[in-house]
Amino acid sequence: MRRTIATPAGGPLSGTSSTTQTRVLLACGVVAGPLFVAVVLVQAFTRQGFDLGRHPLSLLSLGELGWIQIANFVLTGALYLACAVGMRRVLRSGRGGTWGPRLVTVLGIGLIMAGVFVTDAGAGFPPGAPAGAPEQLSWHGILHDLAHVLAFLSLIAACFVLARRFAALRQRGWAGYCLATGVALLGLMAWPDQDTVVVQLAVAIVLGWAWLSVVAARLLTGR
């Protein structure tokens, strides 16, 4: 039996199997952010020598248990790639229907890259690492940093793209939420205070991941 559900973004989604698959894909985007943060927090409070207030979370990819954070990056990236497919099915035509999902795809690719290409040791972590920044970045450390920038720039751009779409649909609350998140992320990434940059990054991750979870949940419910 075929059925059609109305979506909030530009057309019906037809077919029982297609609807189920799309819901699963969007659900991947709902759980990706909370799962990532939960795994980071567990490691932050259990791994010896790690201080969430002064150590970038990417350093969790190093050491004997580094595989956990590597897997966390890769899995979260894969979940966002799946979410992007679901978003493309729901958004379809209209403003943001193409570039919104594309930017989420770039976010997923950036996270996978961040897992594959690990950062360099520093700031005293893992235990025994130099107390400050590494004197010279390795090739994989450089790629890790590029992946980080790629992921966040795509996330910020996605906020603005979807803000335009919701504004075109006269959904001002959602448009404002997207716009405010994009501006907040841009400000956190651009704020030139090296003493608080680690905390800024952590806050940006929570805000950005939460935004994408909420948007994916909205598309999932079809309200």
C-alpha positions as a printed NumPy array, in Angstrom:
array([[ 0.   ,  0.   ,  0.   ],
       [ 1.378,  3.388, -0.979],
       [ 0.885,  6.496,  1.081],
       [ 1.9  , 10.122,  0.797],
       [ 3.027, 12.405,  3.61 ],
       [ 3.377, 16.15 ,  3.346],
       [ 6.787, 17.545,  4.116],
       [ 7.519, 21.062,  5.37 ],
       [ 9.885, 21.855,  2.577],
       [ 8.551, 21.478, -0.88 ],
       [ 6.512, 18.453, -1.812],
       [ 5.143, 15.081, -0.782],
       [ 7.195, 12.023, -0.154],
       [ 5.468,  9.022, -1.686],
       [ 5.767,  5.327, -1.058],
       [ 5.878,  3.348,  2.201],
       [ 9.371,  1.933,  1.705],
       [10.714,  5.267,  0.52 ],
       [ 9.183,  7.031,  3.529],
       [10.669,  4.521,  5.954],
       [14.114,  4.79 ,  4.409],
       [13.989,  8.585,  4.515],
       [12.929,  8.567,  8.159],
       [15.843,  6.316,  9.028],
       [18.256,  8.57 ,  7.144],
       [16.971, 11.666,  8.94 ],
       [17.085,  9.852, 12.278],
       [20.801,  9.382, 11.685],
       [21.134, 13.165, 11.754],
       [19.106, 13.399, 14.958],
       [21.304, 10.994, 16.917],
       [24.7  , 11.862, 15.407],
       [25.417, 14.988, 17.468],
       [24.269, 13.713, 20.883],
       [26.156, 10.457, 20.321],
       [29.346, 12.324, 19.434],
       [29.128, 14.567, 22.498],
       [28.309, 11.648, 24.804],
       [31.335,  9.649, 23.649],
       [33.587, 12.699, 24.056],
       [32.33 , 13.369, 27.589],
       [32.83 ,  9.777, 28.692],
       [36.404,  9.892, 27.451],
       [37.032, 13.363, 28.895],
       [36.166, 12.166, 32.392],
       [37.861,  8.768, 32.188],
       [41.079,  9.21 , 30.234],
       [44.06 , 10.015, 32.397],
       [45.516, 13.494, 31.945],
       [42.801, 14.862, 29.676],
       [41.361, 18.266, 30.615],
       [38.337, 19.371, 28.595],
       [39.066, 22.973, 29.548],
       [42.493, 23.101, 27.907],
       [42.823, 20.085, 25.61 ],
       [41.19 , 20.067, 22.151],
       [38.947, 17.031, 21.883],
       [40.895, 15.914, 18.811],
       [43.715, 14.896, 21.153],
       [41.488, 12.039, 22.307],
       [42.382, 10.367, 18.987],
       [45.902,  9.765, 20.32 ],
       [47.232,  7.18 , 22.705],
       [46.258,  3.595, 23.412],
       [42.535,  4.369, 23.462],
       [42.68 ,  6.831, 20.584],
       [40.752,  4.443, 18.364],
       [37.586,  5.335, 20.287],
       [37.643,  8.975, 19.229],
       [38.777,  8.07 , 15.724],
       [35.732,  5.808, 15.441],
       [33.602,  8.587, 16.937],
       [34.684, 11.02 , 14.221],
       [34.156,  8.506, 11.424],
       [30.798,  7.226, 12.688],
       [29.435, 10.726, 13.223],
       [30.579, 11.73 ,  9.751],
       [28.896,  8.676,  8.239],
       [25.659,  9.454, 10.1  ],
       [25.69 , 13.005,  8.719],
       [26.261, 11.66 ,  5.2  ],
       [23.163,  9.51 ,  5.643],
       [21.255, 12.497,  7.006],
       [22.235, 14.552,  3.965],
       [20.619, 11.947,  1.702],
       [17.433, 12.098,  3.766],
       [17.442, 15.902,  3.695],
       [17.808, 15.903, -0.083],
       [14.786, 13.618, -0.419],
       [12.639, 15.859,  1.778],
       [13.816, 19.323,  0.765],
       [13.869, 18.573, -2.956],
       [13.401, 21.767, -4.985],
       [13.343, 25.35 , -3.822],
       [15.775, 27.419, -1.807],
       [18.301, 25.284,  0.011],
       [17.005, 22.074, -1.5  ],
       [20.322, 21.433, -3.212],
       [22.926, 23.276, -1.175],
       [21.581, 22.43 ,  2.265],
       [22.142, 18.686,  1.844],
       [25.401, 19.287, -0.025],
       [26.819, 21.288,  2.867],
       [25.797, 18.601,  5.356],
       [27.578, 16.125,  3.081],
       [30.745, 18.227,  3.275],
       [30.377, 18.303,  7.06 ],
       [30.251, 14.511,  7.134],
       [33.277, 14.215,  4.871],
       [35.195, 16.664,  7.053],
       [34.482, 14.626, 10.188],
       [35.553, 11.394,  8.524],
       [38.765, 13.088,  7.426],
       [39.311, 14.349, 10.975],
       [39.142, 10.75 , 12.164],
       [41.356,  9.275,  9.464],
       [44.026, 11.98 ,  9.717],
       [44.809, 12.313, 13.421],
       [46.076, 15.487, 15.025],
       [49.552, 15.967, 16.518],
       [50.262, 15.487, 20.221],
       [50.612, 18.602, 22.325],
       [49.506, 20.489, 25.434],
       [50.761, 17.607, 27.545],
       [48.397, 15.015, 26.091],
       [48.74 , 12.112, 25.816],
       [50.86 , 11.939, 28.989],
       [54.475, 12.535, 28.003],
       [53.641, 14.787, 25.046],
       [55.224, 18.277, 24.811],
       [53.626, 20.813, 27.127],
       [52.988, 23.344, 24.371],
       [52.038, 23.235, 20.734],
       [54.021, 20.879, 18.473],
       [57.085, 22.535, 16.957],
       [56.197, 21.282, 13.488],
       [52.912, 19.925, 12.184],
       [52.928, 16.533, 10.488],
       [51.185, 15.995,  7.158],
       [48.314, 14.216,  8.867],
       [48.087, 16.98 , 11.487],
       [47.752, 19.557,  8.716],
       [45.037, 17.502,  7.008],
       [43.251, 17.125, 10.335],
       [43.19 , 20.896, 10.814],
       [41.952, 21.407,  7.252],
       [39.198, 18.866,  7.858],
       [38.199, 20.75 , 11.001],
       [37.918, 24.033,  9.096],
       [36.048, 22.357,  6.231],
       [33.514, 20.805,  8.596],
       [32.752, 23.988, 10.504],
       [32.586, 26.273,  7.477],
       [30.126, 23.913,  5.802],
       [28.039, 23.747,  8.971],
       [27.926, 27.544,  9.25 ],
       [26.999, 27.867,  5.576],
       [24.239, 25.272,  6.029],
       [22.758, 27.389,  8.835],
       [22.476, 30.408,  6.542],
       [21.207, 28.405,  3.57 ],
       [18.399, 26.829,  5.602],
       [17.636, 30.176,  7.25 ],
       [16.813, 31.511,  3.766],
       [14.618, 28.508,  3.035],
       [12.608, 28.822,  6.238],
       [12.287, 32.573,  5.667],
       [10.911, 31.926,  2.165],
       [ 8.365, 29.57 ,  3.744],
       [ 7.428, 32.35 ,  6.217],
       [ 8.583, 30.218,  9.138],
       [10.286, 33.072, 10.956],
       [11.013, 31.217, 14.174],
       [12.973, 28.527, 12.389],
       [14.655, 31.051, 10.121],
       [15.731, 33.046, 13.168],
       [17.057, 29.937, 14.904],
       [19.138, 28.987, 11.866],
       [20.441, 32.53 , 11.459],
       [21.291, 32.907, 15.153],
       [23.133, 29.588, 15.189],
       [25.157, 30.495, 12.113],
       [26.124, 33.877, 13.56 ],
       [27.037, 32.313, 16.917],
       [29.207, 29.652, 15.274],
       [30.906, 32.246, 13.093],
       [31.623, 34.393, 16.129],
       [33.011, 31.493, 18.144],
       [35.278, 30.413, 15.312],
       [36.528, 33.95 , 14.638],
       [36.999, 35.134, 18.224],
       [40.773, 35.792, 18.542],
       [41.386, 34.634, 22.112],
       [43.91 , 31.812, 22.271],
       [43.322, 31.34 , 26.   ],
       [39.728, 30.275, 25.477],
       [39.885, 28.748, 21.997],
       [39.44 , 25.19 , 23.302],
       [36.294, 26.129, 25.209],
       [35.014, 28.095, 22.206],
       [35.435, 25.032, 20.01 ],
       [33.597, 22.824, 22.506],
       [30.7  , 25.286, 22.723],
       [30.589, 25.568, 18.92 ],
       [30.367, 21.793, 18.591],
       [27.479, 21.576, 21.057],
       [25.58 , 24.453, 19.398],
       [26.173, 23.232, 15.857],
       [25.452, 19.584, 16.503],
       [22.303, 20.495, 18.475],
       [21.068, 22.7  , 15.632],
       [21.467, 19.954, 13.05 ],
       [19.763, 17.418, 15.334],
       [16.793, 19.75 , 15.818],
       [16.488, 20.518, 12.092],
       [16.723, 16.827, 11.207],
       [14.075, 16.038, 13.834],
       [11.778, 18.677, 12.37 ],
       [12.139, 17.249,  8.881],
       [11.639, 13.766, 10.324],
       [ 8.324, 14.629, 11.969],
       [ 7.146, 16.467,  8.857],
       [ 5.535, 19.252, 10.882]])
